[in-house]
Amino acid sequence: MRIAVDAMGGDNAPREIVKGALAAAQSDKNLEIILVGREDRVGQGVSTLPDNVSVVHAAEVIENEDKPLMAIRRKRNASMVVALQMLKEGQVDAVVSAGNTGALMAGASLLVGRIPGVNKPALAPVFPTEDGRGVVAVDIGAAMDPRPENLYQYAIMGNLYYKAVFGTERPRVGLLNIGVEPEKGNELVKETYKKLAASELNFIGNVEARDVLQGQCDVLICDGFVGNILLKGCEGLAKSVMYWMKGVMTKNPVRMTGAMLARNAFKDLKSFADAEDIGGAPLLGINGIVIIAHGSSSPRAVRNGIKVAGEFVKFGINDKIINRVKETGALASQTDLDPAENKN
């Protein structure tokens, strides 16, 4: 499988991005990785590239401060744009980028295109859960103002994603809400509840935010605005908990001794809540595989993001989503997508 990596995208590009790509290439010889970016910078510090890694030159870079839609249209030779164009033309099977998220989502919609019948793509990372299974959250930032039919499509796509990757025949689908009662929530959530309850999905009802990480459902459905708040709230809480624990465990010599003895346990705890183990979130609904990595991705995160891309290719998840959307007739209105909707 051939995966294009935007070598110039992200806070730590290109050095850390290249390191992660090389690690992925070394761990899986079946991968063919194409680093897209400025040749003179991508090759810095690398004496020899492995046989399964190559470089495609792209002279421009989309910066974090660039306006997404304008950058996609004006910087036609940017690393992100070139990588997406390669995906559109079938030169690669997937694209991984830690660059400007808004630009990547706009570029994926404009250049690669959406799956027929899907007009609002969704970001779908995997959150860790107490039972170790993980929960796929759809959407955590792609669409700020979706309609009920969009959330219904998210459920279909998230369901297929979970089935393929985790091997669960009937994933439990939950709807993020302020209470478990069907009548709770705003109009968007209440109308979505009706659609999910009437579907063939294994819909378990509303799920409150406090229960998400306890593993109450396998697929969590929400709009991008609420989902992004949930994601960043969890990230912030994880960092604060580690900070508080460090303060408590180093308060006196006795506790410090206990902390030293339990240091491996603390490493395991940190790893459990570490977003770098996930690597990246797939942009579901795009007519091609696009993985969005965190802007501050380390080499480990990049390597794992490439792994996620490989799983999508291996399991043919996009093809399954296309077929399922056709079968269910879950078509949303074709008039309510602005490719540059997310400008963050």
C-alpha positions as CSV (number, residue, x, y, z in Angstrom):
1,M,0.0,0.0,0.0
2,R,1.2,3.5,-0.8
3,I,0.8,6.3,1.7
4,A,1.6,10.0,1.1
5,V,2.8,11.9,4.2
6,D,2.7,15.6,4.3
7,A,6.3,16.1,5.5
8,M,5.9,19.9,5.9
9,G,2.7,19.8,7.9
10,G,2.7,20.3,11.7
11,D,4.6,22.2,14.4
12,N,7.5,19.8,14.3
13,A,7.9,19.5,10.5
14,P,9.7,18.3,8.7
15,R,12.2,16.6,11.1
16,E,9.8,14.8,13.5
17,I,7.4,14.0,10.7
18,V,10.2,12.3,8.7
19,K,11.4,10.4,11.7
20,G,7.9,9.0,12.3
21,A,7.5,8.1,8.6
22,L,10.9,6.3,8.6
23,A,9.9,4.4,11.8
24,A,6.6,3.3,10.1
25,A,8.5,2.2,7.0
26,Q,10.9,0.2,9.0
27,S,8.2,-1.6,11.1
28,D,6.2,-2.6,8.0
29,K,8.1,-3.4,4.8
30,N,4.7,-3.7,2.9
31,L,4.3,0.0,3.3
32,E,5.5,2.4,0.5
33,I,5.8,5.8,2.0
34,I,6.0,9.0,-0.1
35,L,7.2,12.0,1.8
36,V,5.8,15.2,0.2
37,G,7.7,18.4,0.8
38,R,10.7,20.5,0.1
39,E,13.5,18.1,-1.0
40,D,16.2,20.1,0.6
41,R,14.5,20.1,4.0
42,V,12.9,16.6,4.0
43,G,16.3,15.0,3.5
44,Q,18.1,16.9,6.2
45,G,19.8,14.6,8.7
46,V,18.9,11.5,6.7
47,S,21.9,9.8,5.0
48,T,20.0,7.2,3.1
49,L,16.3,6.5,2.6
50,P,15.0,3.0,2.9
51,D,13.9,1.3,-0.3
52,N,10.2,1.7,0.6
53,V,10.5,5.5,1.2
54,S,10.7,8.2,-1.5
55,V,10.3,12.0,-1.8
56,V,8.0,14.0,-4.0
57,H,9.1,17.7,-4.1
58,A,6.5,20.4,-3.2
59,A,7.9,23.9,-3.0
60,E,5.2,25.6,-0.9
61,V,3.9,25.1,2.7
62,I,0.4,25.8,4.1
63,E,1.1,27.5,7.5
64,N,-1.2,27.2,10.5
65,E,-2.1,30.9,10.3
66,D,-3.2,30.6,6.6
67,K,-7.0,30.8,5.9
68,P,-7.9,27.2,4.9
69,L,-9.9,27.7,1.6
70,M,-7.7,30.5,0.4
71,A,-4.5,28.5,1.0
72,I,-5.9,25.5,-0.8
73,R,-6.8,27.6,-3.8
74,R,-3.6,29.7,-4.0
75,K,-0.9,27.4,-2.8
76,R,-1.3,24.8,-5.5
77,N,2.2,23.5,-5.0
78,A,2.0,23.1,-1.2
79,S,2.9,19.8,0.3
80,M,-0.6,19.2,1.5
81,V,-2.2,20.0,-1.8
82,V,0.2,17.9,-3.8
83,A,-0.4,14.9,-1.4
84,L,-4.2,15.3,-1.8
85,Q,-3.9,15.6,-5.5
86,M,-1.9,12.3,-5.6
87,L,-4.7,10.6,-3.7
88,K,-7.4,12.0,-6.1
89,E,-5.4,10.6,-9.1
90,G,-4.9,7.2,-7.5
91,Q,-1.2,7.5,-7.1
92,V,-1.4,6.7,-3.4
93,D,-3.9,4.9,-1.2
94,A,-4.0,7.3,1.7
95,V,-2.8,10.7,3.0
96,V,-1.5,11.5,6.5
97,S,-1.0,15.1,7.6
98,A,-0.4,17.0,10.8
99,G,-0.8,20.3,9.0
100,N,-3.5,23.0,9.2
101,T,-6.6,21.0,10.1
102,G,-9.1,23.4,8.5
103,A,-7.1,23.5,5.2
104,L,-6.8,19.7,5.2
105,M,-10.6,19.2,5.6
106,A,-11.3,21.9,3.0
107,G,-8.7,20.4,0.6
108,A,-10.0,16.9,1.1
109,S,-13.6,18.0,0.2
110,L,-12.5,20.1,-2.8
111,L,-9.7,18.1,-4.3
112,V,-10.5,14.4,-3.3
113,G,-14.2,14.9,-3.1
114,R,-16.8,13.4,-0.8
115,I,-18.5,10.0,-0.9
116,P,-21.6,10.3,-3.0
117,G,-24.5,11.1,-0.7
118,V,-22.3,12.3,2.2
119,N,-22.0,16.1,2.3
120,K,-20.5,16.7,5.8
121,P,-17.3,14.7,6.5
122,A,-16.6,13.8,10.2
123,L,-13.5,13.4,12.3
124,A,-13.5,10.1,14.1
125,P,-10.7,9.5,16.7
126,V,-10.7,6.6,19.1
127,F,-11.0,7.5,22.8
128,P,-9.6,5.2,25.5
129,T,-12.1,3.5,27.8
130,E,-11.9,1.7,31.1
131,D,-12.6,-1.7,29.6
132,G,-9.8,-1.2,27.0
133,R,-12.1,-1.5,24.0
134,G,-12.0,2.1,23.0
135,V,-14.8,4.3,21.6
136,V,-15.0,5.8,18.2
137,A,-16.2,9.4,18.6
138,V,-17.9,11.0,15.5
139,D,-17.6,14.0,15.0
140,I,-15.0,15.9,17.0
141,G,-14.5,19.0,14.9
142,A,-15.3,18.8,11.2
143,A,-18.9,20.1,11.1
144,M,-20.1,22.8,13.4
145,D,-23.7,22.9,12.3
146,P,-24.8,19.5,11.1
147,R,-28.4,18.3,10.6
148,P,-30.0,15.1,12.0
149,E,-29.4,13.3,8.7
150,N,-25.7,14.1,8.9
151,L,-25.5,12.6,12.4
152,Y,-27.3,9.6,11.2
153,Q,-24.7,9.2,8.5
154,Y,-22.0,9.6,11.1
155,A,-23.5,6.6,12.9
156,I,-23.5,4.5,9.8
157,M,-19.9,5.4,9.0
158,G,-18.7,5.0,12.6
159,N,-20.5,1.7,12.9
160,L,-18.6,0.3,9.9
161,Y,-15.3,1.7,11.1
162,Y,-15.6,0.0,14.4
163,K,-16.8,-3.3,12.9
164,A,-13.8,-3.4,10.5
165,V,-11.1,-2.4,12.9
166,F,-12.2,-3.9,16.2
167,G,-14.1,-7.0,14.9
168,T,-17.3,-6.3,16.7
169,E,-20.3,-7.5,14.7
170,R,-22.9,-5.1,16.3
171,P,-21.1,-2.1,17.9
172,R,-23.2,-0.2,20.5
173,V,-24.0,3.2,19.1
174,G,-24.7,6.0,21.6
175,L,-25.8,9.7,21.2
176,L,-24.0,12.3,23.3
177,N,-26.5,14.2,25.3
178,I,-27.0,16.0,28.6
179,G,-29.2,13.2,29.9
180,V,-30.2,9.6,29.1
181,E,-34.0,10.4,28.6
182,P,-35.1,10.5,24.9
183,E,-36.8,13.9,25.4
184,K,-33.6,15.5,26.7
185,G,-31.4,17.8,24.6
186,N,-31.7,20.4,21.8
187,E,-33.7,19.8,18.6
188,L,-30.7,18.4,16.7
189,V,-30.2,15.7,19.3
190,K,-33.9,14.9,19.7
191,E,-34.4,14.5,16.0
192,T,-31.3,12.4,15.6
193,Y,-32.4,10.2,18.4
194,K,-35.6,9.4,16.5
195,K,-33.6,8.5,13.4
196,L,-31.2,6.3,15.2
197,A,-33.9,4.5,17.2
198,A,-35.7,3.7,14.0
199,S,-32.6,2.4,12.3
200,E,-31.1,-1.1,12.1
201,L,-28.1,0.0,14.2
202,N,-27.5,-1.3,17.7
203,F,-28.6,2.0,19.2
204,I,-28.4,2.1,23.0
205,G,-29.8,5.6,23.5
206,N,-28.3,8.8,24.9
207,V,-24.9,8.8,26.7
208,E,-23.8,11.4,29.1
209,A,-20.2,12.8,28.8
210,R,-19.2,11.4,32.2
211,D,-19.9,7.9,31.0
212,V,-18.1,8.0,27.6
213,L,-14.7,6.8,29.0
214,Q,-16.3,4.1,31.0
215,G,-17.1,2.2,27.8
216,Q,-20.8,2.6,27.8
217,C,-20.9,2.6,24.0
218,D,-18.5,1.6,21.1
219,V,-19.5,4.5,18.7
220,L,-20.4,7.9,20.1
221,I,-22.3,10.3,17.9
222,C,-22.2,14.1,18.3
223,D,-21.9,17.3,16.4
224,G,-18.4,18.7,15.7
225,F,-18.8,21.7,18.1
226,V,-19.7,19.6,21.1
227,G,-17.3,16.8,20.1
228,N,-14.4,19.1,20.0
229,I,-15.1,20.5,23.4
230,L,-15.3,16.9,24.7
231,L,-12.0,16.0,23.1
232,K,-10.1,19.0,24.4
233,G,-11.7,18.7,27.8
234,C,-10.5,15.1,28.1
235,E,-7.0,16.1,26.9
236,G,-6.8,18.9,29.5
237,L,-8.1,16.7,32.3
238,A,-5.6,13.9,31.5
239,K,-2.7,16.5,31.8
240,S,-4.1,18.0,35.0
241,V,-4.6,14.6,36.7
242,M,-0.9,13.7,36.0
243,Y,0.1,17.1,37.3
244,W,-1.9,16.7,40.5
245,M,-0.7,13.2,41.0
246,K,2.9,14.3,40.7
247,G,2.3,17.0,43.3
248,V,0.6,14.7,45.7
249,M,3.2,11.9,45.3
250,T,6.2,14.2,45.9
251,K,4.8,15.9,49.0
252,N,7.1,14.1,51.4
253,P,9.9,11.6,51.4
254,V,7.6,8.6,52.1
255,R,5.3,9.4,49.2
256,M,8.3,10.0,47.0
257,T,9.6,6.5,47.8
258,G,6.2,5.1,46.9
259,A,6.2,7.1,43.7
260,M,9.6,5.7,42.7
261,L,8.4,2.1,43.3
262,A,5.3,2.8,41.2
263,R,7.0,4.7,38.4
264,N,6.2,2.0,35.8
265,A,2.6,2.1,36.8
266,F,2.5,5.8,36.2
267,K,4.1,5.3,32.8
268,D,1.4,2.9,31.9
269,L,-1.3,5.3,33.1
270,K,0.2,8.1,31.1
271,S,0.3,5.9,28.0
272,F,-3.3,4.8,28.5
273,A,-4.5,8.4,28.1
274,D,-1.8,9.4,25.5
275,A,-3.2,10.7,22.2
276,E,0.0,9.8,20.5
277,D,-0.9,6.1,20.7
278,I,-3.9,6.9,18.5
279,G,-1.8,8.9,16.0
280,G,-4.5,10.4,14.0
281,A,-8.2,10.6,13.2
282,P,-9.7,9.5,9.9
283,L,-11.9,12.0,8.1
284,L,-14.9,9.9,7.4
285,G,-17.0,10.7,4.3
286,I,-14.2,11.6,2.0
287,N,-13.9,9.6,-1.2
288,G,-10.4,8.6,-0.2
289,I,-8.5,7.9,3.0
290,V,-7.3,11.0,4.8
291,I,-5.8,10.8,8.3
292,I,-5.6,14.1,10.3
293,A,-2.8,14.0,12.9
294,H,-2.3,16.4,15.8
295,G,-0.4,19.6,14.9
296,S,2.2,18.8,17.6
297,S,2.7,15.2,16.6
298,S,5.9,13.4,17.6
299,P,7.5,10.7,15.6
300,R,5.6,8.1,17.5
301,A,2.3,9.8,16.8
302,V,3.2,10.1,13.1
303,R,4.1,6.4,13.0
304,N,0.8,5.5,14.6
305,G,-1.1,7.8,12.2
306,I,0.4,6.0,9.3
307,K,-0.7,2.7,11.0
308,V,-4.3,4.0,11.1
309,A,-4.1,4.8,7.4
310,G,-2.8,1.3,6.7
311,E,-5.7,-0.3,8.6
312,F,-8.2,1.7,6.5
313,V,-6.6,0.5,3.3
314,K,-6.3,-3.1,4.6
315,F,-9.9,-3.4,5.7
316,G,-11.4,-1.5,2.7
317,I,-13.4,0.7,5.1
318,N,-14.1,3.5,2.6
319,D,-15.5,1.0,0.1
320,K,-17.7,-0.4,2.8
321,I,-19.0,3.0,3.8
322,I,-19.8,3.9,0.1
323,N,-21.8,0.6,-0.3
324,R,-23.6,1.0,3.0
325,V,-24.6,4.6,2.3
326,K,-26.0,3.5,-1.0
327,E,-27.9,0.6,0.6
328,T,-29.5,2.7,3.3
329,G,-30.3,5.6,1.1
330,A,-29.0,7.8,3.9
331,L,-28.6,10.8,1.6
332,A,-28.3,14.3,3.1
333,S,-29.3,17.5,1.4
334,Q,-26.7,18.4,-1.2
335,T,-27.0,22.1,-0.4
336,D,-25.7,22.5,3.1
337,L,-21.9,22.0,2.7
338,D,-19.4,24.8,2.7
339,P,-16.0,23.2,2.0
340,A,-14.4,25.9,4.1
341,E,-16.9,25.6,7.0
342,N,-14.2,24.9,9.5
343,K,-11.8,27.8,9.5
344,N,-9.9,26.8,12.7
